[in-house]
């Protein structure tokens, strides 16, 4: 089922499957900013990721000596969620652990994703509550794709990513699907700009760490932009379908990373997982601003 929230400036649609955003429209121009899932390139639009980010080696992990299987990015993106609350400008989707979920993730939890509109800003807030009697381990993040170009008469290479600060950002070296554990300095124009070109994704996604926590997708031919703010996320990925001229860009704030190449992780020691004690709540998220 599709749900809508809106204010005087933007209109946003969501699916109850994964609480995934389906449309992000600036009312003044009528422009659609969100990638619309063309199956030629990528059927997704804006996955929510939980309880892992990226791939597991062989699609498996272990916990307390038992082996579990889980798909890329976890199960939330393919799971029907319930609407916990809704107003004109806010909506929350909620999921409680059940027997089916526990066959792939053996924890009692409540996961909520809430979207809140504030002028041209869409806030995405993730809440995780540990309802069990032992620590739980998880990662989360977003995978929104944006139309690039946004406007007719522009091309993909007219766009660039500009961070708010000059910082010695590092590229996380991949195989290309798994993390090698090695980071290397990533040179940027003026220390803060990544010029977009389809060749960036000749292998697969690029993941960065030690980066500025604010980035804006900009055009050299218009004033259109998409800005992401992700102060609590460790890493940032950018991606479109490899070896194509796909007209979109995913900008992905993640708390974690894919598995190490060739290693089936033990969940308790998997790289960059959050550890949540019984009864505790974890809150994170990111904001999208369009113009």
C-alpha positions in Angstrom: 0.0 0.0 0.0 1.2 3.5 -0.8 1.0 6.4 1.8 1.6 10.1 1.2 2.7 12.9 3.3 3.1 16.5 2.1 3.4 20.1 3.0 3.2 23.3 0.9 6.6 22.6 -0.7 7.1 18.8 -1.2 5.1 15.7 -1.6 6.5 12.2 -0.7 5.1 8.7 -1.2 6.0 5.6 0.7 5.4 1.9 0.4 4.6 -0.3 3.4 7.1 -2.8 2.0 10.2 -1.8 3.9 8.8 1.7 4.5 10.6 2.5 1.3 10.2 6.0 -0.2 8.6 5.8 -3.7 8.5 9.5 -4.8 9.9 12.8 -3.8 8.5 15.8 -5.7 9.2 19.5 -5.3 5.8 21.1 -5.8 6.9 24.4 -7.2 8.5 22.8 -10.2 6.7 19.4 -10.3 10.1 17.7 -10.6 10.6 14.2 -9.4 13.9 13.9 -7.5 13.7 10.2 -6.6 14.8 7.4 -9.0 11.7 5.6 -10.2 13.0 2.0 -10.3 13.5 1.5 -14.1 14.3 -2.3 -14.2 16.8 -1.8 -17.0 19.1 -0.5 -14.3 17.8 -1.0 -10.7 14.3 -1.8 -9.5 14.8 -0.2 -6.1 14.2 3.4 -5.1 15.3 4.1 -1.5 15.9 0.9 0.5 16.1 1.0 4.2 18.9 -1.3 5.4 18.7 -3.5 8.6 20.2 -5.4 10.4 23.2 -5.4 8.0 24.6 -3.1 5.3 25.9 -4.7 2.1 26.6 -8.3 1.5 27.5 -11.2 3.8 30.1 -13.7 2.5 28.2 -16.6 1.0 25.0 -14.9 2.3 25.8 -16.3 5.8 26.9 -15.3 9.3 27.2 -17.2 12.6 25.9 -16.3 16.1 26.6 -18.4 19.2 27.9 -21.1 16.9 24.8 -21.4 14.8 24.7 -20.4 11.1 22.1 -18.1 9.7 21.4 -16.9 6.1 20.4 -13.4 5.1 20.1 -11.5 1.9 22.1 -8.4 0.9 21.2 -5.4 3.1 19.1 -7.5 5.4 15.4 -8.2 5.5 13.7 -4.9 6.1 13.6 -3.9 2.4 11.5 -6.9 1.5 9.3 -7.0 4.6 5.8 -5.5 5.0 5.6 -3.0 7.8 2.7 -1.6 9.7 1.9 2.1 10.0 2.3 3.1 13.6 1.2 6.7 13.2 0.5 9.2 10.4 -0.3 12.8 10.0 -0.2 15.2 7.0 3.5 15.7 7.4 4.8 12.6 9.3 4.6 8.9 9.0 6.1 6.0 11.0 6.5 2.4 9.9 7.1 -0.3 12.5 8.2 -3.9 12.6 8.4 -6.3 15.6 10.4 -9.5 15.5 8.4 -12.6 14.7 9.2 -16.3 14.3 9.9 -15.9 10.5 12.4 -13.1 11.1 14.0 -15.0 14.0 14.9 -17.8 11.6 17.4 -15.4 10.0 18.0 -12.9 12.9 17.5 -14.4 16.4 16.7 -11.3 18.4 13.6 -9.7 19.9 13.4 -6.1 18.7 11.2 -3.3 17.5 12.4 -1.4 14.4 10.8 1.9 13.4 11.5 4.3 10.5 9.8 7.7 10.8 9.7 10.3 8.1 9.1 14.0 9.0 8.6 16.9 6.6 10.0 20.4 7.5 9.8 22.8 4.5 11.9 21.2 1.8 13.6 18.8 4.3 12.7 15.2 4.7 13.9 13.7 8.0 14.5 9.9 8.2 14.7 8.7 11.8 15.6 5.1 12.6 14.7 3.7 16.1 15.8 0.2 17.3 14.7 -1.1 20.7 16.1 -4.3 22.1 13.2 -6.2 23.7 15.3 -9.3 24.5 17.4 -10.4 27.5 20.8 -10.3 25.8 22.8 -7.8 23.7 21.7 -7.5 20.0 24.0 -6.6 17.1 23.0 -4.7 14.0 23.8 -2.2 11.4 21.5 0.2 9.5 21.4 2.8 6.8 19.7 4.2 3.7 20.0 3.6 0.0 18.1 6.4 -1.7 18.6 6.8 -5.4 18.2 10.2 -7.1 17.5 11.1 -10.7 20.7 12.4 -12.4 20.2 14.5 -14.3 17.3 16.2 -12.5 16.5 18.5 -15.4 16.1 18.0 -19.2 19.0 19.2 -21.2 21.5 18.2 -18.6 23.7 15.1 -18.4 25.1 12.9 -15.7 28.6 14.6 -16.0 27.1 18.0 -15.4 26.7 17.0 -11.8 29.1 16.7 -8.9 29.1 16.0 -5.2 30.4 18.8 -2.9 31.1 18.2 0.8 30.7 21.0 3.3 34.3 20.8 4.6 37.8 19.9 3.4 38.7 16.7 5.1 41.2 13.8 4.3 38.4 11.4 3.2 39.4 7.8 2.7 38.2 5.3 0.1 37.3 1.9 1.5 38.9 -0.6 -0.8 36.5 -3.3 -2.1 37.0 -6.5 -4.1 34.5 -5.1 -5.6 31.6 -6.6 -3.5 33.4 -7.1 -0.2 35.6 -5.0 2.1 39.3 -5.7 2.1 39.9 -3.8 5.4 42.2 -1.4 3.6 41.5 2.4 3.3 43.3 4.7 1.0 43.3 8.5 0.7 40.8 9.7 -1.9 41.9 12.9 -3.7 39.1 15.4 -4.5 38.9 18.6 -6.5 39.5 21.5 -4.1 39.6 18.9 -1.4 35.8 18.5 -1.3 34.4 17.8 -4.7 33.8 14.5 -6.6 33.1 15.0 -10.3 30.4 12.5 -11.5 31.2 10.2 -14.3 29.8 6.8 -15.1 33.3 5.4 -15.0 33.3 5.8 -11.2 31.2 2.7 -11.1 33.1 0.5 -13.6 33.6 -2.1 -10.8 30.7 -1.3 -8.3 29.9 1.1 -5.5 32.4 3.4 -3.8 32.5 3.6 -0.1 34.0 6.4 1.9 34.9 7.0 5.5 36.4 9.9 7.6 34.3 12.1 5.4 32.4 15.3 6.1 28.9 14.5 7.3 27.2 16.9 4.9 27.2 16.5 1.1 25.2 18.1 -1.8 24.5 16.8 -5.3 24.8 19.9 -7.6 24.5 20.7 -11.2 26.8 23.0 -13.2 23.9 24.0 -15.5 21.1 24.7 -13.0 20.3 25.5 -9.4 18.7 22.1 -8.7 20.3 20.2 -5.8 19.9 17.3 -3.4 21.6 17.6 0.0 22.1 14.8 2.6 23.0 15.3 6.2 24.1 12.2 8.2 25.9 13.2 11.4 25.7 9.8 13.1 26.6 7.6 10.1 30.2 6.3 9.9 30.4 5.7 6.1 29.0 7.0 2.8 28.5 5.0 -0.3 27.8 6.2 -3.9 26.5 3.8 -6.6 24.7 3.1 -9.7 24.5 -0.1 -11.8 28.1 -0.9 -12.8 29.3 -0.5 -16.4 26.2 1.4 -17.5 25.2 4.9 -18.2 22.4 4.7 -15.6 20.7 8.1 -15.1 20.7 8.0 -11.3 23.0 8.2 -8.3 22.5 6.4 -4.9 23.9 8.4 -2.0 24.0 5.9 0.9 24.7 6.8 4.6 25.6 3.6 6.4 26.5 2.8 10.0 28.6 -0.2 8.8 30.3 -1.9 5.9 29.9 -5.1 3.9 31.6 -8.3 5.1 35.3 -8.9 4.7 36.2 -10.7 1.5 36.2 -14.5 2.1 35.2 -14.3 5.8 31.9 -15.6 7.1 31.3 -13.2 10.0 30.5 -14.0 13.6 27.8 -11.4 14.3 29.3 -10.4 17.7 32.6 -9.4 16.0 31.4 -8.3 12.6 33.0 -5.0 11.6 31.3 -1.8 12.8 28.1 -3.4 14.2 26.1 -1.6 16.9 25.7 -3.4 20.2 22.4 -2.6 22.0 21.9 -3.8 25.5 18.5 -5.2 26.7 15.9 -2.5 27.1 18.0 0.1 25.3 17.0 2.2 22.3 19.2 3.3 19.4 18.4 6.4 17.3 20.0 7.5 14.1 19.1 8.6 10.6 19.7 11.2 8.0 18.0 14.2 6.3 17.4 14.9 2.6 16.9 18.5 1.4 15.9 19.2 -2.2 15.7 22.4 -4.2 
